[in-house]
Amino acid sequence: MPVTEYLERNARLYPDEVALVELNPEERDTRRMTWKEFDLIQPTGFKPYRREITWSVFDEKANRFANMLISRGIKKGDKVAILMYNCLEWLPIYFGVLKTGAIAVPFNFRYSADEILYCAELAEVDIIVFGPAFIGRLETNADRLIQHRLLIYVGDNCPSFAESYLELVADCSSLSPEIEITDDDFGAIYFSSGTTGFPKAILHKHQSLTQAAQMEQIHHKTGRDDVFLCIPPLYHTGAKFHWMGSLVAGSKSVLLKGTKPETILSAVSSEQCTIVWLLVPWAQDILDALDRGDVKLSDYQLDQWRLMHIGAQPVPPSLIRRWKEYFPHHDYDTNYGLSESTGPGCVHLGLENIHKVGAIGVPGYRWECKIVDEDGNPVRQGEVGELCVKGPGVMTCYYNDEKATAEALRDGWLFTGDMAMQDEDGFYFLVDRKKDVIVSGGENLYPVQIEDFLRSFEKVRDVAVIGLPDRRLGEKAAAIIEIREGMTCTKEEIDAFCNQLPRYKRPKEVIFADIPRNSTGKIEKPKLRERYGADRLVAKENMA
Protein backbone atom coordinates (compact mmCIF):
# COMPACT_ATOMS: atom_id res chain seq x y z
CA MET A 1 0.00 0.00 0.00
CA PRO A 2 1.74 3.23 -1.12
CA VAL A 3 1.78 6.08 1.42
CA THR A 4 -0.16 8.22 -1.06
CA GLU A 5 -3.23 6.16 -0.16
CA TYR A 6 -3.00 7.36 3.44
CA LEU A 7 -3.16 10.95 2.24
CA GLU A 8 -6.21 10.23 0.08
CA ARG A 9 -7.87 8.37 2.95
CA ASN A 10 -7.30 11.29 5.33
CA ALA A 11 -8.73 13.72 2.77
CA ARG A 12 -11.89 11.59 2.60
CA LEU A 13 -12.31 10.91 6.31
CA TYR A 14 -11.01 14.17 7.85
CA PRO A 15 -11.30 16.76 5.05
CA ASP A 16 -11.69 19.83 7.26
CA GLU A 17 -9.24 18.86 10.01
CA VAL A 18 -5.85 20.57 10.15
CA ALA A 19 -3.10 18.39 8.69
CA LEU A 20 -0.09 20.71 8.74
CA VAL A 21 0.86 23.94 10.49
CA GLU A 22 3.90 26.04 9.61
CA LEU A 23 5.33 28.23 12.36
CA ASN A 24 8.00 30.81 11.59
CA PRO A 25 8.70 32.91 14.70
CA GLU A 26 11.03 35.17 12.74
CA GLU A 27 8.11 36.22 10.55
CA ARG A 28 5.70 36.73 13.44
CA ASP A 29 2.19 37.92 12.69
CA THR A 30 -0.91 37.55 14.83
CA ARG A 31 -3.09 36.35 11.96
CA ARG A 32 -3.86 32.62 11.63
CA MET A 33 -4.11 31.85 7.94
CA THR A 34 -5.28 29.00 5.76
CA TRP A 35 -3.43 28.10 2.55
CA LYS A 36 -6.19 29.64 0.42
CA GLU A 37 -5.91 32.93 2.30
CA PHE A 38 -2.15 32.84 1.88
CA ASP A 39 -2.45 32.21 -1.88
CA LEU A 40 -4.52 35.39 -2.21
CA ILE A 41 -1.92 37.63 -0.56
CA GLN A 42 1.34 35.87 -1.43
CA PRO A 43 2.21 38.19 -4.35
CA THR A 44 2.47 41.07 -1.86
CA GLY A 45 5.50 39.40 -0.32
CA PHE A 46 3.80 38.98 3.08
CA LYS A 47 5.06 35.93 5.01
CA PRO A 48 2.79 35.07 7.95
CA TYR A 49 4.03 33.68 11.21
CA ARG A 50 1.50 30.85 11.13
CA ARG A 51 -0.03 29.02 8.17
CA GLU A 52 -2.08 25.85 8.07
CA ILE A 53 -3.74 23.48 5.62
CA THR A 54 -6.40 20.81 6.05
CA TRP A 55 -6.15 17.23 4.81
CA SER A 56 -8.41 17.99 1.84
CA VAL A 57 -6.31 20.99 0.77
CA PHE A 58 -3.11 18.98 1.28
CA ASP A 59 -4.41 16.30 -1.09
CA GLU A 60 -5.69 18.85 -3.61
CA LYS A 61 -2.31 20.60 -3.69
CA ALA A 62 -0.54 17.29 -4.22
CA ASN A 63 -2.95 16.42 -7.06
CA ARG A 64 -2.46 19.77 -8.79
CA PHE A 65 1.30 19.37 -8.69
CA ALA A 66 1.07 15.78 -9.91
CA ASN A 67 -1.17 16.73 -12.83
CA MET A 68 1.17 19.58 -13.74
CA LEU A 69 4.15 17.22 -13.79
CA ILE A 70 2.26 14.75 -15.98
CA SER A 71 1.37 17.56 -18.38
CA ARG A 72 5.10 18.26 -18.69
CA GLY A 73 5.84 14.66 -19.59
CA ILE A 74 6.82 13.26 -16.20
CA LYS A 75 6.11 9.53 -15.88
CA LYS A 76 6.98 6.50 -13.77
CA GLY A 77 10.68 6.26 -13.10
CA ASP A 78 11.45 9.92 -13.80
CA LYS A 79 13.05 11.89 -11.00
CA VAL A 80 12.01 15.16 -9.39
CA ALA A 81 14.35 16.87 -6.92
CA ILE A 82 13.14 19.10 -4.07
CA LEU A 83 15.46 21.80 -2.73
CA MET A 84 13.55 23.87 -0.18
CA TYR A 85 13.51 24.76 3.48
CA ASN A 86 10.67 23.31 5.56
CA CYS A 87 7.38 24.96 4.62
CA LEU A 88 3.74 24.11 3.88
CA GLU A 89 4.56 23.57 0.21
CA TRP A 90 7.20 20.87 0.87
CA LEU A 91 5.07 17.83 1.64
CA PRO A 92 2.30 18.48 -0.95
CA ILE A 93 5.05 18.76 -3.59
CA TYR A 94 6.67 15.54 -2.35
CA PHE A 95 3.36 13.67 -2.47
CA GLY A 96 2.57 15.19 -5.84
CA VAL A 97 5.75 13.61 -7.18
CA LEU A 98 4.83 10.24 -5.67
CA LYS A 99 1.32 10.38 -7.15
CA THR A 100 2.76 10.52 -10.68
CA GLY A 101 4.79 7.35 -10.11
CA ALA A 102 7.96 9.41 -10.42
CA ILE A 103 10.80 9.24 -7.90
CA ALA A 104 11.09 12.01 -5.30
CA VAL A 105 14.68 13.18 -4.76
CA PRO A 106 15.05 15.49 -1.73
CA PHE A 107 18.25 17.57 -1.75
CA ASN A 108 20.11 18.64 1.38
CA PHE A 109 19.59 22.41 1.67
CA ARG A 110 23.22 22.80 2.74
CA TYR A 111 24.56 21.58 -0.59
CA SER A 112 26.94 23.91 -2.38
CA ALA A 113 26.34 24.80 -6.03
CA ASP A 114 28.71 22.04 -7.15
CA GLU A 115 27.10 19.44 -4.86
CA ILE A 116 23.67 20.31 -6.28
CA LEU A 117 24.96 19.79 -9.80
CA TYR A 118 26.73 16.56 -8.82
CA CYS A 119 23.62 15.08 -7.17
CA ALA A 120 21.37 16.15 -10.04
CA GLU A 121 23.63 14.37 -12.50
CA LEU A 122 24.25 11.30 -10.32
CA ALA A 123 20.51 10.74 -9.76
CA GLU A 124 19.65 11.72 -13.37
CA VAL A 125 17.13 14.26 -12.16
CA ASP A 126 14.55 15.55 -14.68
CA ILE A 127 13.12 18.46 -12.65
CA ILE A 128 14.40 20.53 -9.71
CA VAL A 129 11.85 22.31 -7.51
CA PHE A 130 13.54 25.00 -5.42
CA GLY A 131 12.87 27.91 -3.09
CA PRO A 132 14.15 31.52 -2.86
CA ALA A 133 17.20 30.72 -0.72
CA PHE A 134 18.74 28.63 -3.51
CA ILE A 135 18.55 30.99 -6.49
CA GLY A 136 22.23 31.91 -6.27
CA ARG A 137 23.46 28.35 -5.94
CA LEU A 138 21.39 27.16 -8.91
CA GLU A 139 22.32 30.18 -11.00
CA THR A 140 26.02 29.26 -10.65
CA ASN A 141 25.53 26.16 -12.80
CA ALA A 142 22.26 27.15 -14.48
CA ASP A 143 23.57 26.55 -18.01
CA ARG A 144 24.35 22.91 -17.23
CA LEU A 145 21.32 22.33 -15.04
CA ILE A 146 18.77 23.48 -17.61
CA GLN A 147 20.25 21.50 -20.52
CA HIS A 148 18.10 18.47 -19.74
CA ARG A 149 15.98 19.67 -16.84
CA LEU A 150 13.05 21.89 -15.93
CA LEU A 151 13.63 24.17 -12.93
CA ILE A 152 10.51 25.13 -10.98
CA TYR A 153 10.65 28.02 -8.54
CA VAL A 154 8.44 28.21 -5.42
CA GLY A 155 8.23 31.84 -4.32
CA ASP A 156 7.97 35.45 -5.49
CA ASN A 157 9.99 37.00 -8.33
CA CYS A 158 10.78 33.91 -10.35
CA PRO A 159 14.33 33.97 -11.81
CA SER A 160 14.72 33.91 -15.59
CA PHE A 161 16.18 30.39 -15.70
CA ALA A 162 13.12 28.82 -14.00
CA GLU A 163 9.34 28.59 -14.27
CA SER A 164 6.91 29.69 -11.55
CA TYR A 165 5.30 26.99 -9.40
CA LEU A 166 2.19 29.11 -8.78
CA GLU A 167 1.64 29.80 -12.46
CA LEU A 168 2.24 26.18 -13.46
CA VAL A 169 -0.28 24.67 -11.02
CA ALA A 170 -2.91 27.42 -11.18
CA ASP A 171 -5.11 25.75 -13.80
CA CYS A 172 -4.30 22.10 -13.05
CA SER A 173 -6.93 19.66 -11.86
CA SER A 174 -7.24 19.02 -8.14
CA LEU A 175 -8.42 15.46 -8.78
CA SER A 176 -6.17 12.46 -8.36
CA PRO A 177 -4.24 11.55 -11.51
CA GLU A 178 -5.15 7.88 -10.84
CA ILE A 179 -1.70 6.51 -11.62
CA GLU A 180 -1.41 2.92 -10.39
CA ILE A 181 1.48 2.63 -7.92
CA THR A 182 2.66 -0.61 -6.30
CA ASP A 183 4.99 -1.36 -3.43
CA ASP A 184 7.57 -2.59 -5.95
CA ASP A 185 7.69 0.72 -7.83
CA PHE A 186 10.61 3.01 -7.05
CA GLY A 187 9.56 5.90 -4.82
CA ALA A 188 12.50 7.96 -3.59
CA ILE A 189 16.21 8.65 -3.73
CA TYR A 190 17.89 9.95 -0.61
CA PHE A 191 21.52 10.93 -0.27
CA SER A 192 24.13 9.78 2.21
CA SER A 193 25.63 12.39 4.52
CA GLY A 194 28.64 12.81 2.26
CA THR A 195 31.03 13.31 5.19
CA THR A 196 33.84 11.50 3.34
CA GLY A 197 33.29 13.01 -0.10
CA PHE A 198 30.35 13.57 -2.41
CA PRO A 199 27.11 11.83 -1.36
CA LYS A 200 25.85 8.48 -2.61
CA ALA A 201 22.31 8.23 -4.02
CA ILE A 202 20.15 5.74 -2.09
CA LEU A 203 17.25 4.23 -4.05
CA HIS A 204 14.12 3.02 -2.25
CA LYS A 205 10.90 1.37 -3.39
CA HIS A 206 7.46 2.46 -2.19
CA GLN A 207 7.55 -0.56 0.10
CA SER A 208 10.29 1.20 2.12
CA LEU A 209 8.25 4.37 2.52
CA THR A 210 5.16 2.49 3.69
CA GLN A 211 7.19 0.37 6.09
CA ALA A 212 8.74 3.47 7.67
CA ALA A 213 5.35 5.19 8.03
CA GLN A 214 3.60 2.21 9.60
CA MET A 215 6.54 1.48 11.88
CA GLU A 216 6.66 5.04 13.21
CA GLN A 217 2.96 5.00 14.07
CA ILE A 218 3.34 1.65 15.87
CA HIS A 219 6.56 2.49 17.73
CA HIS A 220 5.25 5.76 19.18
CA LYS A 221 1.58 4.79 19.41
CA THR A 222 0.63 7.88 17.44
CA GLY A 223 -3.13 8.44 17.66
CA ARG A 224 -5.69 10.78 16.17
CA ASP A 225 -5.38 13.19 19.10
CA ASP A 226 -1.60 13.46 18.96
CA VAL A 227 0.18 16.53 17.59
CA PHE A 228 3.72 16.00 16.29
CA LEU A 229 6.27 18.83 16.37
CA CYS A 230 8.72 18.53 13.46
CA ILE A 231 11.83 20.70 13.60
CA PRO A 232 14.56 18.91 11.55
CA PRO A 233 14.69 19.35 7.76
CA LEU A 234 12.19 17.40 5.69
CA TYR A 235 14.79 16.46 3.10
CA HIS A 236 16.17 14.05 5.71
CA THR A 237 14.63 10.62 6.19
CA GLY A 238 14.46 11.14 9.95
CA ALA A 239 12.13 14.14 9.89
CA LYS A 240 9.94 12.89 7.06
CA PHE A 241 9.36 9.38 8.35
CA HIS A 242 8.80 10.46 11.92
CA TRP A 243 6.14 12.78 10.47
CA MET A 244 4.61 9.90 8.53
CA GLY A 245 3.44 8.36 11.80
CA SER A 246 1.00 11.29 11.90
CA LEU A 247 0.05 10.60 8.29
CA VAL A 248 -0.92 7.02 9.19
CA ALA A 249 -2.80 8.20 12.29
CA GLY A 250 -4.51 11.09 10.48
CA SER A 251 -3.34 13.60 13.10
CA LYS A 252 -1.98 17.14 13.04
CA SER A 253 1.69 18.06 12.72
CA VAL A 254 3.57 21.31 13.17
CA LEU A 255 6.59 22.39 11.09
CA LEU A 256 8.64 24.72 13.27
CA LYS A 257 11.34 27.02 11.93
CA GLY A 258 13.70 27.70 14.80
CA THR A 259 15.54 25.72 17.47
CA LYS A 260 15.89 28.13 20.40
CA PRO A 261 14.58 26.68 23.69
CA GLU A 262 11.89 29.34 24.05
CA THR A 263 10.84 28.82 20.42
CA ILE A 264 10.40 25.07 20.90
CA LEU A 265 8.57 25.38 24.23
CA SER A 266 6.30 28.11 22.85
CA ALA A 267 5.36 25.92 19.89
CA VAL A 268 4.64 22.93 22.12
CA SER A 269 2.47 25.17 24.30
CA SER A 270 0.56 27.10 21.64
CA GLU A 271 -0.09 24.13 19.33
CA GLN A 272 -0.63 21.63 22.16
CA CYS A 273 2.02 19.27 20.82
CA THR A 274 2.17 15.80 22.37
CA ILE A 275 5.16 14.28 20.54
CA VAL A 276 8.45 16.10 19.96
CA TRP A 277 11.52 14.75 18.20
CA LEU A 278 14.70 16.55 19.27
CA LEU A 279 18.33 16.34 18.32
CA VAL A 280 20.86 16.12 21.15
CA PRO A 281 22.05 19.77 20.84
CA TRP A 282 18.47 21.11 21.07
CA ALA A 283 17.64 18.99 24.11
CA GLN A 284 20.91 20.10 25.69
CA ASP A 285 20.06 23.76 24.98
CA ILE A 286 16.63 23.39 26.64
CA LEU A 287 18.17 21.85 29.75
CA ASP A 288 20.91 24.49 29.94
CA ALA A 289 18.34 27.30 29.55
CA LEU A 290 16.26 25.77 32.34
CA ASP A 291 19.33 25.41 34.55
CA ARG A 292 20.24 29.06 34.02
CA GLY A 293 16.66 30.24 34.55
CA ASP A 294 16.48 31.76 31.06
CA VAL A 295 13.20 29.90 30.51
CA LYS A 296 10.64 28.72 33.06
CA LEU A 297 8.34 25.76 32.52
CA SER A 298 5.56 27.59 34.38
CA ASP A 299 5.35 30.06 31.49
CA TYR A 300 4.12 27.35 29.11
CA GLN A 301 1.27 24.86 28.87
CA LEU A 302 3.08 21.54 28.60
CA ASP A 303 0.92 19.00 30.43
CA GLN A 304 -0.18 17.40 27.15
CA TRP A 305 3.43 16.72 26.02
CA ARG A 306 3.76 12.96 26.48
CA LEU A 307 6.79 11.84 24.44
CA MET A 308 10.26 13.19 23.77
CA HIS A 309 12.41 11.09 21.48
CA ILE A 310 15.87 11.52 20.02
CA GLY A 311 17.61 9.98 17.05
CA ALA A 312 20.33 10.59 14.45
CA GLN A 313 23.21 10.16 16.91
CA PRO A 314 24.25 8.44 20.16
CA VAL A 315 22.39 9.87 23.16
CA PRO A 316 24.33 10.48 26.40
CA PRO A 317 22.51 8.75 29.30
CA SER A 318 23.35 11.77 31.47
CA LEU A 319 21.22 13.97 29.21
CA ILE A 320 18.15 11.77 29.65
CA ARG A 321 18.64 11.63 33.42
CA ARG A 322 18.66 15.44 33.47
CA TRP A 323 15.64 15.55 31.16
CA LYS A 324 13.58 13.34 33.47
CA GLU A 325 14.34 15.67 36.37
CA TYR A 326 12.50 18.48 34.57
CA PHE A 327 9.94 16.29 32.74
CA PRO A 328 9.33 13.26 34.98
CA HIS A 329 6.06 12.31 33.24
CA HIS A 330 7.59 12.12 29.74
CA ASP A 331 7.91 8.87 27.86
CA TYR A 332 11.26 8.61 26.14
CA ASP A 333 12.48 6.73 23.09
CA THR A 334 15.54 6.72 20.90
CA ASN A 335 15.70 5.53 17.34
CA TYR A 336 18.57 4.21 15.28
CA GLY A 337 18.63 4.10 11.51
CA LEU A 338 20.26 5.19 8.29
CA SER A 339 19.00 6.64 5.04
CA GLU A 340 19.84 3.20 3.64
CA SER A 341 17.22 1.75 6.02
CA THR A 342 14.62 4.46 5.27
CA GLY A 343 15.64 6.45 8.27
CA PRO A 344 14.99 5.85 11.96
CA GLY A 345 13.51 2.80 13.62
CA CYS A 346 15.22 -0.34 12.36
CA VAL A 347 16.49 -0.42 15.95
CA HIS A 348 14.56 1.44 18.64
CA LEU A 349 14.58 1.54 22.42
CA GLY A 350 10.81 1.37 22.97
CA LEU A 351 8.68 3.49 25.28
CA GLU A 352 8.68 0.78 27.94
CA ASN A 353 12.46 0.43 28.13
CA ILE A 354 13.68 3.68 29.65
CA HIS A 355 15.59 1.57 32.19
CA LYS A 356 17.92 0.76 29.27
CA VAL A 357 18.88 4.35 28.46
CA GLY A 358 22.20 4.23 26.65
CA ALA A 359 21.12 1.37 24.39
CA ILE A 360 19.82 2.02 20.89
CA GLY A 361 17.33 -0.73 21.64
CA VAL A 362 15.97 -3.84 19.98
CA PRO A 363 15.01 -4.64 16.38
CA GLY A 364 12.18 -2.40 15.19
CA TYR A 365 8.86 -3.45 13.70
CA ARG A 366 9.52 -6.13 11.02
CA TRP A 367 13.32 -5.75 11.32
CA GLU A 368 16.12 -8.22 12.14
CA CYS A 369 19.59 -7.42 13.51
CA LYS A 370 22.90 -9.20 13.93
CA ILE A 371 26.49 -8.29 14.83
CA VAL A 372 29.34 -9.72 12.77
CA ASP A 373 33.13 -9.78 12.72
CA GLU A 374 35.44 -8.70 9.89
CA ASP A 375 34.67 -11.93 8.00
CA GLY A 376 30.91 -11.51 8.30
CA ASN A 377 30.48 -14.18 10.97
CA PRO A 378 28.22 -13.54 13.98
CA VAL A 379 30.11 -12.61 17.15
CA ARG A 380 29.31 -13.88 20.63
CA GLN A 381 26.88 -11.89 22.75
CA GLY A 382 28.74 -9.09 24.50
CA GLU A 383 31.44 -8.80 21.83
CA VAL A 384 31.84 -5.78 19.57
CA GLY A 385 31.28 -6.11 15.83
CA GLU A 386 29.56 -4.47 12.88
CA LEU A 387 25.80 -4.01 13.16
CA CYS A 388 23.79 -5.44 10.26
CA VAL A 389 20.05 -4.99 9.71
CA LYS A 390 17.50 -6.69 7.46
CA GLY A 391 13.90 -5.79 6.74
CA PRO A 392 11.37 -4.32 4.29
CA GLY A 393 12.93 -0.84 4.57
CA VAL A 394 16.38 -1.72 3.23
CA MET A 395 17.42 0.24 0.15
CA THR A 396 17.38 -1.32 -3.31
CA CYS A 397 20.87 -0.05 -4.13
CA TYR A 398 23.19 2.91 -4.33
CA TYR A 399 22.00 4.35 -7.61
CA ASN A 400 24.65 4.08 -10.35
CA ASP A 401 27.21 2.65 -7.89
CA GLU A 402 27.46 -1.14 -8.12
CA LYS A 403 30.68 -1.36 -6.11
CA ALA A 404 29.32 0.52 -3.10
CA THR A 405 26.08 -1.48 -3.29
CA ALA A 406 27.96 -4.79 -3.21
CA GLU A 407 29.91 -3.66 -0.15
CA ALA A 408 26.81 -2.57 1.77
CA LEU A 409 24.24 -5.24 0.76
CA ARG A 410 25.03 -8.92 1.25
CA ASP A 411 22.34 -11.64 1.15
CA GLY A 412 19.66 -9.09 2.00
CA TRP A 413 21.57 -7.71 4.99
CA LEU A 414 22.60 -4.06 5.17
CA PHE A 415 26.08 -3.66 6.65
CA THR A 416 25.74 -0.37 8.50
CA GLY A 417 29.38 0.50 9.19
CA ASP A 418 28.45 1.01 12.86
CA MET A 419 30.16 -0.94 15.63
CA ALA A 420 27.82 -2.31 18.28
CA MET A 421 27.40 -4.93 20.98
CA GLN A 422 24.40 -6.80 22.40
CA ASP A 423 23.96 -7.23 26.14
CA GLU A 424 22.59 -10.23 28.00
CA ASP A 425 19.03 -8.87 27.74
CA GLY A 426 19.17 -8.61 23.94
CA PHE A 427 19.55 -4.82 23.78
CA TYR A 428 21.93 -3.34 21.23
CA PHE A 429 24.43 -0.65 22.21
CA LEU A 430 26.10 1.54 19.60
CA VAL A 431 29.84 1.68 20.19
CA ASP A 432 30.99 3.83 17.29
CA ARG A 433 31.31 4.21 13.56
CA LYS A 434 33.65 1.57 12.18
CA LYS A 435 35.79 4.27 10.57
CA ASP A 436 35.89 6.29 13.83
CA VAL A 437 37.40 3.54 15.99
CA ILE A 438 40.81 4.65 17.31
CA VAL A 439 43.58 2.06 17.41
CA SER A 440 46.02 3.35 20.05
CA GLY A 441 48.98 1.22 21.04
CA GLY A 442 47.18 -1.89 19.83
CA GLU A 443 44.02 -1.13 21.84
CA ASN A 444 40.67 -0.36 20.19
CA LEU A 445 39.18 2.84 21.61
CA TYR A 446 35.52 3.61 20.94
CA PRO A 447 35.04 7.40 21.03
CA VAL A 448 31.32 7.28 21.89
CA GLN A 449 32.13 5.61 25.23
CA ILE A 450 34.65 8.32 26.11
CA GLU A 451 32.29 11.07 24.91
CA ASP A 452 29.44 9.76 27.09
CA PHE A 453 31.77 9.80 30.09
CA LEU A 454 33.00 13.35 29.45
CA ARG A 455 29.47 14.70 28.95
CA SER A 456 28.69 13.73 32.53
CA PHE A 457 31.14 16.42 33.71
CA GLU A 458 29.07 19.42 34.74
CA LYS A 459 31.14 21.96 32.78
CA VAL A 460 31.03 20.09 29.45
CA ARG A 461 28.31 21.08 27.00
CA ASP A 462 29.45 18.94 24.06
CA VAL A 463 32.42 16.78 23.18
CA ALA A 464 33.92 14.90 20.25
CA VAL A 465 36.72 12.37 20.57
CA ILE A 466 38.86 11.74 17.50
CA GLY A 467 42.07 9.93 16.68
CA LEU A 468 45.15 11.97 15.83
CA PRO A 469 48.48 10.63 14.52
CA ASP A 470 51.01 9.71 17.19
CA ARG A 471 54.57 8.53 16.54
CA ARG A 472 54.65 6.09 19.46
CA LEU A 473 51.03 4.86 19.69
CA GLY A 474 50.05 5.14 16.02
CA GLU A 475 46.96 7.07 17.06
CA LYS A 476 46.05 8.92 20.21
CA ALA A 477 42.64 9.95 21.52
CA ALA A 478 42.02 13.71 21.43
CA ALA A 479 38.97 15.25 23.10
CA ILE A 480 37.56 18.42 21.54
CA ILE A 481 35.45 19.94 24.31
CA GLU A 482 32.83 22.69 24.18
CA ILE A 483 32.28 24.30 27.58
CA ARG A 484 28.88 25.36 28.85
CA GLU A 485 27.95 28.99 28.51
CA GLY A 486 29.19 31.15 31.38
CA MET A 487 31.65 28.56 32.67
CA THR A 488 35.42 28.20 32.48
CA CYS A 489 37.41 24.99 32.50
CA THR A 490 41.06 23.94 32.33
CA LYS A 491 42.85 20.94 30.87
CA GLU A 492 43.89 19.99 34.40
CA GLU A 493 40.25 19.74 35.46
CA ILE A 494 39.46 17.46 32.50
CA ASP A 495 42.53 15.32 33.20
CA ALA A 496 41.54 14.97 36.84
CA PHE A 497 37.99 13.96 35.91
CA CYS A 498 39.32 11.40 33.41
CA ASN A 499 41.35 9.66 36.13
CA GLN A 500 38.17 7.60 36.66
CA LEU A 501 38.73 6.02 33.24
CA PRO A 502 41.17 3.17 32.56
CA ARG A 503 44.52 4.69 31.63
CA TYR A 504 44.38 3.59 27.98
CA LYS A 505 40.99 5.31 27.50
CA ARG A 506 42.05 8.70 28.84
CA PRO A 507 42.37 11.38 26.14
CA LYS A 508 46.01 12.19 25.48
CA GLU A 509 45.11 15.66 24.21
CA VAL A 510 42.40 18.13 25.20
CA ILE A 511 41.27 20.93 22.86
CA PHE A 512 38.71 23.54 23.86
CA ALA A 513 36.64 24.51 20.81
CA ASP A 514 33.13 24.47 19.34
CA ILE A 515 31.79 21.14 18.07
CA PRO A 516 30.62 21.26 14.43
CA ARG A 517 27.41 19.33 13.74
CA ASN A 518 25.51 18.87 10.49
CA SER A 519 21.83 19.68 9.98
CA THR A 520 20.77 16.33 11.45
CA GLY A 521 22.83 16.85 14.59
CA LYS A 522 25.69 14.46 13.81
CA ILE A 523 29.19 15.53 14.81
CA GLU A 524 31.27 16.25 11.72
CA LYS A 525 34.35 14.30 12.78
CA PRO A 526 36.02 14.35 9.36
CA LYS A 527 36.18 18.15 9.67
CA LEU A 528 37.72 17.87 13.12
CA ARG A 529 40.28 15.30 11.99
CA GLU A 530 41.19 17.47 9.03
CA ARG A 531 41.41 20.63 11.12
CA TYR A 532 43.40 19.34 14.07
CA GLY A 533 45.35 16.69 12.23
CA ALA A 534 46.54 19.33 9.75
CA ASP A 535 47.26 21.78 12.59
CA ARG A 536 49.49 19.27 14.36
CA LEU A 537 51.29 18.35 11.14
CA VAL A 538 52.04 22.01 10.35
CA ALA A 539 53.27 22.56 13.92
CA LYS A 540 55.66 19.60 13.69
CA GLU A 541 56.99 20.78 10.34
CA ASN A 542 57.60 24.27 11.74
CA MET A 543 59.44 22.83 14.75
CA ALA A 544 61.62 20.74 12.44
Buried (B, 14 or more C-beta within 10 A) or exposed (E): BBBBEBBBBBBEEBBEBBBBBBBBBEBEEEEEBBBEBBEEEBEEEEBBBBBBBBBBBBBBBBBBBBBBBBEBEBEEEBBBBBBBBBBBBBBBBBBBBBBBBBBBBBBBBEBEBEBBBBBBBBBBBBBBBBBBEBBEBBBBBBEEBBEEBBBBBBBBEBBEBBBBBBEBBEEBBBEBBEBEBEBEBBBBBBBBBBBEEEBBBBBBBBBBBBBBBBBBBBBBBBBEEBBBBBBBBBBBBBBBBBBBBBBBBBBBBBBBBBBBBBBBBBBBBBBBBBBBBBBBBBBBBBBBBBEEEEBEEEEBEBEBBBBBBBBBBBBBBBBBEBBBEEBEEBBBBBBBBBBBBBBBBBBBBBBEBBEBBBBBBBBBBBBEBBBBEEEBEEBEEEEBBBBBBBBBBBBBBBBBBEEBBEEBBEEEBBBBBBBBBBEEEEBBBBBBBBEBBBEBEEEEBBBBBBBBBBBBBEBBBBBBBBBBEBEEBEBBBBBBBBBBEEEEBEBEEBEEBBEEBEEBBBBBBBBBEEBBBBBBBBBBBBBBBEBBBEEBEEEEEEEE
